[in-house]
């Protein structure tokens, strides 16, 4: 059985650090994780990359040749990858026991506005991969109700769009100094409490919008988060065990 983690999330949330942590954990636990870079804008890595999309297309080349900006260039690059998925299939090979971790771009449009990520997931499934979405957001999102709800909505958008087993992760937990009882409410958020906190900081004119966003999250009841402290081996094992279970690894 072949397995894939699709590591998604906004720019700067710790996707590449997550990939590095899992690679190092694999070395320590004698598990083989192969890292795939799917970000055409990536510049350098702390870990060996098995497949690099920049060998097919890079953001710099798109911007230079087509005079696109960074956002348009990323969408174009992924649409180009979508048209050349056989290249990716050849790069991934055909071993029966591969476990790939794919570091994806941080542009939200790829997960909510255009079908390229869904097409990628469907292709991976056709090729025999069990796929899990790993959506990471920075733990600093929990410092502000509005920012945290926006993160929840971004997670939900990816979950609904991709229709695959999904694990949401709060990264950079080593920076959080709050008590555990405070943190636990974010692992499976109490939407009513979040909306009440958001209303306390909002103009009354926004109450109906806040409630509508809360109702959307509550109706789906899908968004929860696992904490990840990359300096705590037990935390890494805890997150990885949930992902392995989601894709039936082992």
C-alpha positions in Angstrom: 0.0 0.0 0.0 1.3 3.5 -0.9 0.6 6.5 1.2 0.7 10.3 0.8 0.5 13.3 3.2 -0.5 16.5 1.5 0.8 19.2 3.7 -1.2 22.4 3.2 -1.7 25.7 5.0 -1.1 29.5 4.7 2.4 30.9 4.0 4.7 31.0 7.0 2.6 28.5 9.1 5.4 25.9 9.3 4.7 23.5 6.4 8.4 23.0 5.5 9.4 22.7 9.2 6.7 20.1 9.6 8.1 18.1 6.7 11.6 18.4 8.1 10.4 17.2 11.5 8.7 14.2 10.0 11.8 13.4 8.0 14.0 13.5 11.1 11.5 11.5 13.0 11.5 8.9 10.3 15.3 8.6 10.5 15.2 8.2 14.2 12.4 5.6 14.1 13.7 3.7 11.0 10.8 4.7 8.9 11.3 6.0 5.3 9.6 9.2 4.5 10.2 10.7 1.0 9.7 14.4 0.7 8.1 15.9 -2.4 8.3 19.6 -3.1 5.2 20.8 -4.8 5.9 24.5 -4.3 7.2 26.2 -7.5 8.3 29.1 -5.3 10.5 27.1 -2.9 14.1 28.2 -2.5 15.9 25.8 -0.2 15.3 22.8 2.0 16.8 21.3 5.2 16.0 17.8 4.0 16.7 15.8 0.8 13.9 16.1 -1.7 12.9 13.1 -3.7 10.8 14.9 -6.3 11.0 18.7 -7.0 8.3 20.4 -9.1 10.7 23.1 -10.0 12.3 20.6 -12.3 9.1 20.8 -14.3 8.2 24.5 -13.7 9.3 27.2 -11.3 7.6 30.4 -10.2 10.6 32.5 -11.3 10.4 31.2 -14.8 6.7 31.8 -15.0 7.0 35.4 -13.7 9.9 36.2 -16.1 8.5 34.7 -19.2 4.8 35.5 -18.8 5.1 38.7 -16.7 2.8 37.3 -14.0 2.8 38.3 -10.4 3.5 35.8 -7.6 -0.1 34.8 -7.1 -1.0 34.4 -10.8 2.3 32.7 -11.4 1.6 30.1 -8.7 -1.9 29.3 -10.1 -0.4 29.0 -13.6 2.4 26.7 -12.4 -0.1 24.4 -10.7 -2.3 24.4 -13.7 0.7 23.4 -15.8 1.4 20.6 -13.3 -2.2 19.5 -13.6 -1.7 19.2 -17.4 1.5 17.2 -16.9 0.6 14.8 -14.1 2.2 11.9 -15.9 5.5 13.6 -15.2 4.7 13.5 -11.5 3.7 9.8 -11.8 7.0 8.9 -13.3 8.9 10.8 -10.6 7.0 9.0 -7.8 7.9 5.6 -9.3 5.9 2.4 -8.6 7.2 0.9 -5.4 4.5 -0.8 -3.3 5.5 0.6 0.1 6.3 4.3 -0.6 5.3 6.9 2.0 5.5 10.4 0.5 5.1 13.8 2.3 4.2 16.5 -0.2 5.0 20.1 0.8 2.4 22.2 -1.0 2.2 26.0 -1.7 0.5 28.3 0.8 -1.8 30.0 -1.7 -5.4 29.6 -0.5 -6.8 29.8 -4.1 -5.3 26.4 -4.9 -7.5 24.7 -2.3 -10.7 26.7 -2.6 -11.0 28.5 -6.0 -9.5 26.3 -8.7 -9.8 22.5 -9.1 -6.0 21.7 -9.5 -5.5 20.3 -6.0 -8.6 18.1 -6.2 -7.4 16.9 -9.6 -4.0 16.0 -8.0 -5.7 14.1 -5.2 -7.9 12.1 -7.7 -4.8 11.3 -9.7 -2.9 10.0 -6.6 -5.9 7.9 -5.7 -6.0 6.4 -9.2 -2.3 5.6 -8.9 -3.0 3.5 -5.8 -2.2 6.0 -3.0 -4.0 6.4 0.3 -4.1 10.2 0.7 -4.4 12.3 3.9 -4.7 16.1 3.9 -2.6 17.7 6.7 -3.7 21.3 7.1 -1.4 23.3 9.4 -1.9 26.7 10.9 0.3 28.7 13.2 -0.6 28.4 16.9 -0.5 32.2 17.0 -3.9 32.1 15.3 -5.5 31.2 18.6 -4.5 34.6 20.1 -7.3 36.3 18.2 -10.9 34.9 17.8 -11.3 36.4 14.3 -8.0 35.1 13.1 -8.7 31.6 14.5 -12.1 31.5 12.9 -10.6 32.5 9.6 -8.1 29.6 10.0 -11.0 27.2 10.7 -12.9 28.4 7.6 -9.7 27.9 5.5 -9.3 24.3 6.9 -13.0 23.6 6.2 -12.7 24.9 2.7 -9.9 22.5 1.9 -11.6 19.6 3.6 -14.8 20.1 1.6 -13.0 20.7 -1.7 -10.6 17.7 -1.5 -12.9 15.1 0.1 -10.1 13.0 1.7 -9.2 12.0 5.3 -8.0 15.2 6.9 -6.0 16.1 10.0 -5.6 19.7 11.1 -2.5 20.7 13.0 -1.6 23.6 15.2 2.1 24.2 14.7 4.6 26.1 16.8 3.1 25.0 20.0 6.5 25.5 21.7 5.7 29.2 21.6 2.4 28.9 23.5 2.7 29.5 27.2 -1.0 29.1 28.1 -2.3 26.4 30.4 -3.5 23.1 29.0 -7.1 23.8 30.0 -7.0 26.9 27.8 -5.5 25.0 24.9 -7.9 22.1 24.9 -10.8 24.2 23.7 -9.0 24.6 20.4 -8.6 20.9 19.7 -12.3 20.6 19.2 -13.4 24.3 19.2 -16.6 25.4 21.0 -18.0 27.5 18.2 -20.6 29.4 20.4 -17.8 30.5 22.7 -15.6 31.6 19.8 -18.4 33.6 18.3 -19.2 35.2 21.7 -15.5 36.2 21.9 -15.5 37.5 18.4 -18.7 39.6 19.0 -17.1 41.2 22.1 -14.5 42.7 19.8 -16.8 43.5 16.8 -19.1 46.2 15.8 -22.8 45.1 16.4 -23.3 45.4 12.6 -21.1 42.4 12.2 -23.0 40.1 14.6 -25.1 38.4 12.0 -22.0 37.7 9.8 -20.1 36.4 12.8 -23.1 34.1 13.6 -23.4 32.9 10.0 -19.7 31.9 10.0 -20.1 30.1 13.3 -23.2 28.3 12.0 -21.3 27.1 9.0 -18.5 25.6 11.1 -21.0 24.2 13.6 -23.1 22.6 10.9 -20.2 20.7 9.4 -18.7 20.0 12.8 -15.5 18.8 11.1 -12.8 21.2 12.2 -10.6 20.3 15.1 -6.9 20.6 15.7 -4.0 18.5 17.0 -1.2 20.3 18.8 2.4 19.9 17.4 5.5 20.8 19.3 8.4 19.8 17.1 10.7 19.7 20.1 8.6 17.1 21.9 9.0 13.6 20.4 5.7 12.5 22.0 3.9 15.3 20.3 5.3 14.3 16.9 4.3 10.7 17.5 0.8 11.8 18.6 0.2 13.7 15.4 1.8 11.1 13.1 -0.3 8.3 14.7 -3.5 10.1 13.9 -2.4 10.6 10.2 -1.3 7.0 9.9 -4.6 5.9 11.2 -6.5 8.1 8.8 -4.7 6.5 5.8 -4.6 3.0 7.3 -0.8 2.8 7.4 0.4 -0.5 8.8 
